[in-house]
């Protein structure tokens, strides 16, 4: 946070967002996902509708690596149980509908989700500056 007092005496307080460089925007494939690691944080990034979006790389269902999933219409699909999350907001779109590659009927999905309520993926703000991607914290 910074504080500035200009000549007119008004107090201006601004908060600066810390940015951490992820890498080159060109590394994110069209229609695909790219995992970036920085320090103790790993995120999965996609380009959606002209902007870059990111979520934590671990699925909140059972920890599947979302970076190994796929991107479908703005949603990242977990490769383990098929949970789908909006890549920009982390919103749950579908919760554990598969067992491996087999789609389960709704009444059997409870077997995979016992004790785990649908949980959003943690979304992150990604900024593009000079061809580089930055994670805003």
N, C-alpha and C positions, 0 to 999 in steps of 0.2 A: 504494500500500500504506500502511496506517496501523497504528501500534502504540499500544496502550493498556495502561496498568498500573493496574488498579483497586486499591482500598484493601487487598484481601487479598493483594496482591503477585503475583498470577498474571499472566503475560504473555499478552496477546491480540493476535494479528496477524491482520488481515483485509485482503483484497484487494478493492478497490472496482472494479466494472466500469464502464468509461467508456461512456456512452450518447450516441448521436448521434440527434437527432430526424429522422425521415423525413417525417412529415406526419400528416394526419388518417386514422384508421382507416376513416372513412366513404368515403374515396377508393378503397378496394379493392372492386371490384364483386363481387357474389355470383357465384360460379362463374367468376370471371375473374382477370386478372392486372393489376397496376399496377407500373410502373417508378418508383422513387424514386431521385433523385440527391442525394448529399451529399458535398461536397468532391470527392475523386478516386474515390469509390466509387459505383457504380450497382448496384442490386439489383432483382430482380423479386419482388414480394410477392403472396401469395395467402392467403385464409382457408380453412383445411382443418380440418374436425372441431372447430370452435370456437376454434382458435388460429391465429395468423398465422405464416407460414413464408416464408423468402426464400432465393434463390440469386443468385449473380452473374448479371448480365444477359447476359453473353457465353457462348455455348455452347462447351464445351471441345473440341468436334470441329473446327469451322472458324470459330468466332467469330460465328456467327449471333446475332441479337438475340432472346433468349428472351422479352423483353417483347412481341414481335410474334407470339409463338406462342400456344398455347391451353393451357387447363388441362383435363386429363382424369383423373378419379378420383385426384386428389392428385398427378398428374404434370404437369410442364410439358413441352410438346412443341415442339421447335425447328422454326421455320417453313422452314428451309433443307433439311435432310435427314431430318427426322422423329425425330431422337434424342429419347428420353424420359428424364427425370430426376425422381426423387422430390423434390418441392418442399421437403420438410422436412429431408431427409437429404443430398440431392445424389446419391444412389445411381443408377447407370446402370440403367435398366430396358429400354432398347432402343437400340442404337448404329447410327446412320446407315442406317435401313432403306429410305429413299426417295431418289429423284432427282427433285427438284421435287415434284410431286404423284403421281408414279408409284411404287408399292410395288415394290421389287426382290426377286427371289428371293434366298434366302440365299446361294447360290453367287456372285451378282454383287455382294453387299455389299462384298466385299473390294476392289472397284475404288474405292469411296469412302473406304475406311479405310486404304489403303496407308500404312504408317508411323505410323498413329495408333491406339494401343491405346485401348480404352474407358477414359475418364477421368471421374471424378465431377465434378459441378458443385460449386463451393464453396458450402456452405450457411452461413447466418448465423442467429444468434439474434435474434428480434424480440420486443420487449416491448411490451405495451399498458398505458398508464397515462393515465387521465383522457381517453380518447378519442383519444390521440396514439400513434403508433407510434414506437418507438425501436430503433435498431440497437445491439446490445450488442457491444462490441469487447474 
